[in-house]
Each structure stands twice: as C-alpha cells, then as structure tokens.
Amino acid sequence: PKNLWSTTMTDQLRLATNFQGKVIGVSLKDRASILPAGHNPTGAYWFDDSTGNFVTSSYYMNALPKWMDDFNAEKVPDNLVKNGWNTLLPISEYTESSPDNSPWEGLLGSAKTPTFPYSNFAKDYQLKKDEIRNSPFGNTLTLKAAEAAVKGESLGADAITDFLAINLASTDYAGHKFGPNAVEVEDVYLRLDLDLGEFFNYLDKTVGAGNYTVFLTADHGGAHSEGFMEEHKMPTGFYGETAKKDYNKILKDKFGVEKLVIEVTNSQIYLDTQSMADNKIDEDAVKDYLIKQLNKDQSILFAVDMKKVAQSSIPEPIKTRIMNGYNWQRSGDIQIIYHDSWLPSYSKFGTTHGAWNSYDSHIPLLFMGWGIRKGESNKDYNMTDIAPTICALLHIQFPSGNIGNPIVEVLGK
C-alpha cells in the first residue's frame, strides 16, 4: 500500500485494539484488497489470473496461511464454471435489460455473439482464467474466499472487533464488458443477490445474527453504452481517440516545440514542464492557449487550469469535486469535463465510468446489523462519510486524512 498516504478505518481499528483486532481484505483485484485493508492488516488476498488461485504479497507474509492454501486446493473456480454460464431465470423474465445480443455489448471469451448460453465458458476459463472476472462466478468465488477467511482466522470469535473488507469486482468487470443494460449484467446482479444472502446466512451461523455490522456501497456507477443512448435518441458521443496527438500538434503549431503533452488520462492533461522551462516557454501561456482551444471542442463542457479552479466560473458541484480531487504531486495540469454521456473512444463496446454526473456518482449505501438503526434516507451523503460513521460506531479515531462526517441517522442508541 505504498501509494496510500492516509491511515484507513481498518488501520485505526488495528491501532485501537493494539493490533489484536484482525483485518482481512479479499477481492479479485489486488488494489481493491490492499487499499481497504490498510497498512498493517492481518492479510490481503486477491485472484491471480495465471494460476486461478488467491495470492498475497511478501509485504504481508512469506507464505499463504494454511486455510488459504486449502481453499485454493479446492479449485472452486473450476467447479463454478464447469457448466458454462446461462441465465439464472428464463430469459423472458429479464425485463430490466435490452434484448440479448445488442450491438454495443462486448464479447466474452470465444463467444461469437454476446448471447446466452455461454456453453464454452469452462474451456474459455481454462485458457484465460481472468474471464471469470467478467461473470457472476467472480463474485461467488470472492465470497467463498471470504467465508474461508472467517473460518480460517476465527473472525468474530471473541470480544475484540475484527474487520473483513470484501470487494465484489465482477459487477464492474461485467459492466465494462457488456454495458449496464445487458442481460448479462442483470444476471450478475440477480446472482449476487443470492450470493450475498448465502454469505449473510453463513455469518449468522458462525459469528451469530446481530453480532456483526455490514455496510455495502460502490465506488462508482457507470454510463449507459453509447449505442444504447444513440438508439434511444439520447445525447451521447465519443471523445479522445487521438487526443494526445491532437493536443501536441496544437501546441507545436503555436509554440514550435514537440510533445509538450506527456499524457492524457483520467480526463486530465499532463504537460512537460521541464521541456517548457528548457525552451523558455511560459507555462501559463501554454495552459491558457490549450484551454482556449479545448473549449471549442463539441465534446467538452469545461476545461480548466487545475491550479486556478477556485477562480473559475465552473458551477458547483463540479468545481468543488475538481478541487477535492486535486493533488499537486499526482494530478494533471488541465482538467477536462466532458458533456453528459460522452464516453472515451476505447468504450465503443460496453461502457466505462469516471464522470461527475449522477449516473456515475450516485451510488447505493446500506448499513445493517449490530449498532445500526432501522430507517432510510434520501439526503445527500458522501462516500467519505462512511469511514467516520464506522469509526464512530466502534468508538475509534477517524482516519488521519478523514474529510467526512458520521451519518448520525445510521447509528443506533
């Protein structure tokens, strides 16, 4: 977790319990296991595409614990995919989806069309084990690994609070692959609902009903596929296919220097400040000129100098979100905000995320179990409110970089 600068709520739990409380992270993704588990967890585990096993890093331990070796030996992924992938329900009941085989869906494995059933999925998995990520079986596998962690580490077995951080990544992978309106994605969520029910039943039997707290959320939403929006006469489009090349040409034509743009990523432009200094080119002049040209692009709503966001005419809440996401050591020099539902050119099939709009930033947040008051709310809360809420529930210190507030409506008396 070398890129993690702040402590986490899991770090704070370890500190508060004098490192007696156990913390485990489990995910298909390495980063989604490592970061939630913090700097000094009991363990963090993720799926290895080359072996089909869960692995860890020597940062945490020199060898896997026996319980994880035993879990890997069971070959759970092979069993999950052995019958291929078909819909859980009759396909006629998938009323929340577009027709199967919509033209904006991506292809899975060796399938020639994005249609059920995926009869060759078991063979596809053996050839390329990361295919399980794009299916509901990735979530099932993750929760089975989490159950193994509960048993293997005796989580929740004593009076000291433990923390199990689970990331269910297949919703993300399937969304990217097929788009949110695909039958495949609806099937992923239907099966996830069953998997979560089974996992909570497992916790009821092992830890005890009412003896654990759950919070469930997401790190983002996702845009509708460009083809879906276009078919239904909604505004959409693609951007950025040759952005870096185009921006470098604009700047070369004006300032006479090659490759002043180092990278264009995450809707930010990174400029070569060293080259500008070497060629005695004013950095502000470069940014001002490029921003002026960017704001002529039909796909762009706003372009702004990252160091001048506060003085810009960009409206809220976009302005504050840009400022909250800015870090002078990591961020780019220019922030681009694209028009609603415009997608990067690499997302011609499926979809992606990364916008400020509600379809991407409005996420679910559920709390249940020990210490949680019954109720619901449509108030505006932030993702950053989760950590202080859990810390308040546990009576421990907030993370060192905390900027959120406890959601007091959640906390029982």
N, C-alpha and C positions, 0 to 999 in steps of 0.2 A: 504493500500500500504506500509506496514512496511518493506517489502523486497526491496523497491525501494529506492536506495541511492541518485540518481541524481534527479534534477528537470527535468521536461519534457517540451516540447514546449507548452503544454497546461498550465502547471504551469507558464511559462513565459508570456503567454497571460493574465492569471489572474493577475499576478503582474503588467504587463504593463498597464492594464486597471483599476488598483486599485480595482480589483475584481468585476468590473461591467460587463465585458465580461463573458458570460455564457459558461460553458464546460459540455458536457454530453457524457458519454460513454455507448454504447449499444452493447451487444453480448450475444450469448448463453453461452459462457464461462465466468466465474467470472473474471479470470485473464486478459482476453482479453478486458474486460470492465474497470477493475480497473486500470491497469497499463497505458494505453494510456490517461486516464482521469487525471492522476497525483495525487498530494497530497491533493488538495483542490478544487475539482470540484463542480459544481452545483449539479451533481448527477451521479451515476454509477449504471447501471441496468443489470441484467443477468437472464437467464432462470433457473427456479427451477424445477428439474425433479420430485419432489414429488407432486407438485401441478399443473404444467403446466402454472404457472404464471411467470411474471418477478418480481424479488425481488431486494432488495438492502441491505445495512448493516447499523447498528446503528452508524457506523463510520461517515456516511454522514447525516443521518436523522433518526428520531424516527418512522416515518410513511411514506408510499409512498405518493407522491403528488396525488391529485385527478385525474389528467389526466392519470396517470399510473393505478390507481385503475379502472378507466373507461375502459381503454384499456384491462386490464385483464378480466373485466366483459364481454367483447365481445366474449370471448372464441375463439379467432382467430385460435389457433392450431386445435381445433376440426373441424372447418369449412374447414381448409386447407387439412386435411387428410380424410375427410368423404367419398370420392370416391376412396380411395386407391391411389396407385401410378402406373401409366402407362407411357409409353414414350410420350413425347410431340409430336413427329413426328412419322410417320410409322417407325418401327424398321429397315426396309431395308435402310433407309436414314442415319443410324448411321455408317458412313463409317470410322470414326476415332477410332473405338473400335474393340476389339477382339469379337469373337462370344459370344452371351449371353450364360450363364451357363458354363463359363470357369472354370477349376478345381481349380484355385488359388483364386477365389473370396470367400469372406466370406458370411455368411447367414444373412438375415435381418429378425428380429422378428421371427415369427412362420413359415416362408417360408422354405420348404424342399429343394429348389434349388434356386440359385441366378438368377432368371429369371423373366422377366415381363410377365403379370402384377402382382403387389403385391396387390392382392384383399383383403387380410386380414389386410392391414396396419392400417386401422382405429381401429380395435379391438386390434392390437398389441400396438398402441399408448395408448389406454385406460389402458392396463395392465402395460405398461412400457413407460412412457412419454419421456424418453430420446431417444427413437427410432426416434423421429422427427429430431434429430441431424444428423442422417445418410442419410437423404433425402433432396431433394431440398427445401422442405417446411420449413426447419430450416432457410434458407436464406430469404425466403419470409417473414416469421414471424419476423425476425430481422429487416428487412427494414420497415415493417408495424409499429413496435415499434419505429423505428427512426422517421417515419412520425408523430407518436403521440407525440414524444418529440419536434419536430419542432413546432407543433401547440400548445402543452401544455405549452412550455417555451417561446413561441414567438421568436424563434431563427431567427436571421437575420432581425428582425423587426425595428431595429434602427441603428444609425450610429456607434455603438460600436460592434466590431468584436466578434462573438461567434464561438465556435468550437464543432462540432459533430463528435465524434470518433466512427466509426462503424466497428465491426469485423464480417465478414461473415464466420462462422465457419464450415458450412456444407460441404464446399469443402474439408476441412481437414478430417472431420469425414468419409465422403464417400470414400475419397482416402484411408484412413486406412482400411476401411471395405472391399472395393471391388478391390482396386488397380487402378492405373491411366488409364489402358486400357479397363476398363469395360464400358459396355453400360450405366450402372447406373451413372458413373461419367460423361460421355459425356452429359447425360440428365441433371445432376445437373448444368453443365456449360451453356447449352442451356437455361435452365430456369432462371439461374442467369442473363444472358444477358438481358432477357425480364424484369426481376425484377428491374435491375439497370435502364433500360430505363424508366420504370414507376416511379421510385424514382426520377430520374432527371426531369421528366416532372412535378412531384409534386413540386419539388423545384423551377422550372421555374414559376409555378403558384403562389406559396406562397412567396418565397424570391425574385424571379424575375430573368429571364435569364440574365446572365452576372454579377449578384450580389453576386455570391458565387464561391469559388475555391474548386476543388476536386483533391485529389491525391489518387491513387489506387495502391496498391502493395501487396506483400505477405511476410510472414516471412520465408518461405522455399518452396522448391519444393518437390520432392519425387522420390524414386527409382521405377523402374519397378518391378513388382512382380517376385519373384524367379522362379516360374513356367513358367511365360511368357518368361523370359530370357532363361531358360533352353530349352524350346520348340523351341526357335529360335536360339539355338546354340551360345548364348552369355555367356561370363564368369559370374558366379554367385555362390552363396552358402550361407550357414547359419553359424553363429558363436554364441558362448557364452551360449549354453544351460545349461552347468554345470560349467561355468567359475569360479564363486566364490569358489565352492567346489574344483575344479581342482587346482586353484592357492594356496589355503590354503594347499592342500596336498604337492604341490611342495615346499612350504616354510617350512612346518613341517618336511619334509624329510631332508631338508638342515639344518635348524636351531633348530629343536626339539621343537618348540612352536606351539600350536594350534591357529587357527583363527587369523592369522596376517592380513588377508584381511577382512576389515569390510564390504565393499560394492563394487560392480562393477556396475556402472551406467553411462549413457551418454558417453560411451567409455572411462571412467576413473576408475582407481583403487584407492580406499581409504584404506590406511594402518592404523593399530592400533599403532600409535606412542607411546602411553602410555605403551602398552604391551612390545614394543621393549625396551623402557627405563627401565621398571621393570626387564626385563630379560637380561639387559646389552647387547643387540644386536645392532650392528651398523646399523643405518637406511640406509645409503648409500649402505652398503653391501647387504642389503635386496633388495633394489630397483635395484641395478646393476645385482644381480643374477636373479631376476624375469624378468627383461627386456631381459636378455640373453636368457632365456627360452621362453619368448613370441615371440621373433624374429625367433624362429624355427617353429612357428605355420603357416600353409599354408594360413590361412585366414587373417593374419596380415601383413600389409605393413611396418609399423613402430611402435615401442613402445619406449617411451622416458620419462625420468625423467622431470616432469613439471618445476622443478627449474633449469634445465640445457638445456632447449630448444634452447636458443640462441647459445650455443656452439655445438649443434648437427649438423649432416650432413644432416638433413631433408631439402629437397628443398623448395623453395618458389613456390606457396604462402602458402603452408601448414604450414611452420614454423611460419610465421607472424600471421596466423589465430589462431594457438595454443596460441601464446603469447598474442594476443589481448583478448582471451577468458579466460586467467588465472587470478584467484583471490586467493591470499594465504589463505583467510578466508573461501572460499567456494569450491575451486577446489579440485580435487583428487591429488594423488601423482604421478601417472603414466598415461600418455595419450596414448591411442591406436588408430592408424589409420588403418582401415581395407582395404582390397583390394576392388577395384571398384565393385559396385553392389552386394557385400556381405551384407546380412541382418541379424539382430538378430533373434534368433531361435523362438521368440514369433511371428514373422511375417510370418508364413507359409501360411496364407491367407491374401489377401490384401497387404498392404505394410507399410513402415514407412519412417522416414527421420532422418537426423542428420549427414550427411556426408559432406565433403568439396567439393565433386565433382560437376560438373556443373549441373547435373540432379537435384541436391538438392539445390545448392546455386545460380543458375542463375534464377532470379525472374523478373517478369514484374514490370515496374514503369511508371505510366501515370499521367500527370498533365493536368488539363483542367479548363477553366473558367476564372474568373477575375484575371488579372495580369499575365496570362500565355501566353508566346509567342508560336506561331504555329511552329511546326517542329518535327523532330525525330532525334535520335542519337543511334549509336551502340558503343559509347565509354564505357569504364569501369567506372561504378559508384558503390558506396557502399550504403547499406541500411542506414548507419549512415549519409549519405549526405541529407536525406530527412528533418530531423528536422531543420538544419541550412538553408535549402532552404526556407522552410515555414516561419521561423523566419525572414529571410532577406526580404521576400515578405511583411511581416507585420511590418517590421522595429521595431522588438523587440529583446531583448537579447537572445543569444543562451542558451540552457540548460546547467546547471552547469557542467555536465560530457561530454559535446559535444566533439567528436573527428572527426567529419565530416566537409565537406566544402560545401558551397552553390553551387548548379548546376546553373551556371550563364546563360547557354543556355536556361533555362526554363523561366527565369524572363524577362518579357516584359519591354519595356522602357516607 
